[in-house]
Amino acid sequence: MSGTSGTDAVDERFAEGAFLLIDKPRGPSSHQVTAWARDLLGVPVAGHAGTLDPNVSGLLWVGVGPALKLLPLVLEFPKRYVASVVLHGPVPLREVKRVLAEFTGPVYQTPPVRSAVKRERRIRTIHRLTLVESEGPRLLLDITADSGTYVRTLAVDLGEALGLGAHMEELRRVANGPFRESAAVPLTVLADAAAARAAGDPAPMLALLHPIEEVWREFPAIVVKDAAASALAHGAGLASGGILALPKPFATGARVALVHRNGELIATGVALRGSDEVGHVKHGWVVDETRVFVDPARFPALWHHGPGRAASASRAVPE
C-alpha cells in the first residue's frame, strides 16, 4: 500500500468499521464472493450477512473491521426477493392467489437437506407474498420475509398446497432491510476501485464504503450518561441509572444501540426490559450481551475497582 493521505483515509474508514453492498452473481458461493471482496480491499478479515446459495444472485452485505460486530443487527433485517417459481401442472390463477394469501404471515419451515444449519422446524414470517405476473406454469413472485427464510422451501410448499408440486427456477435478493439492490455494485466495480486506490486515487474506494451508522441508526437507541459510556466501553452491561434518554420505544429482547450524548455509538446490546419498564428497574442490568465499538482507552474508568464486573460497573452508572 502506498503512503498517500488517500490511502490513509481508506485505512481510517476500515478502522472505524465499514461495509459494502455487493451484487453477487450466480455461480460462486457467498463465502467465495466475500473472500474476493476481502482480497480486493486488502484487509485480513471480512464477513457477510445473509447467505445466498451459489445459484442465487443479488444483494450481499459484506462488512470489515468493527462492522463485523453489527452482523447480529443486519441479520435481523427482513429480506426481499424476486423469485421465478415453476408449477408442475395447470392451476386457475384465482387458486394461486388464494394460496399465496394463506402463506402470508407466520409459516413453519424445515431447512433443506443441503443446509448449513441444524434441520429443526422453525417459524418464519412472510411479510409480503404477491404475484407480479404469470406466464403458463411460471409465476414471478415478490417476497419479503424474515431473515433465515428458505425461499426454495417456500416454493416447494406452495406447490404442495396447490396439490401439483412446484420448484424455484431463479431467485434474486433485491433488498436487505433498508438497503436496496440499486446501491449494490458488482465485484468488477470493486476491482476497479482497488486498482485506482493502488494508483493513488482512493476516491472510488471511499465511495463504496458505507459507514456503520447506516446500520445501527435503524435500531432503537438508548442515550447513556458519561459514566455509563465509560462502563460500557470496558465491557459492562447497562443499568437503568445510566440512561439519559430513550428516543424510541422498544420491546424486551430487542437489539438496541447504546449511544453517547454526542451521538457516538458506544456499544450494541440486547434489552432485558422494554422501554416502558427500564426506568423502574432498581438493581441489575437492563441491557446486556453488549458488543463494544469504541477503544476503551478513550473512556477512562470512572468507578472504583471492586471485586468483580458487576460490582465495579454498577458504581459507574449514577450521575
Buried (B, 14 or more C-beta within 10 A) or exposed (E): EEEEEBBEBBBEBBEBBBBBBBBBBBEBBBEEBBBBBBEBBBBEEBBBBBBBBBEBBBBBBBBBBBBBBBBEBBBBBBBBBBBBBBBEEEBEEEEBEEBBEEBBEEBEBEBEEEEEEEEEEBEBEBBEBEBEEBEEBEBBBBBBBBBBBBBBBBBBBBBEBBEEBBEBBBBBBBBBBEBEBEBBBEBEBBBBBBEBBBEEBBEBBBEBBBBBBBBBEBBBBBBBBBBBBBBBBBEBBBBBBBBBEBEEEBEBEBBBBBBBEEEEBBBBBBBBBBBEBBEEBEEEBBBEBBBBBBEEEEBEBBBEEEEEEEEBBBBBBEE
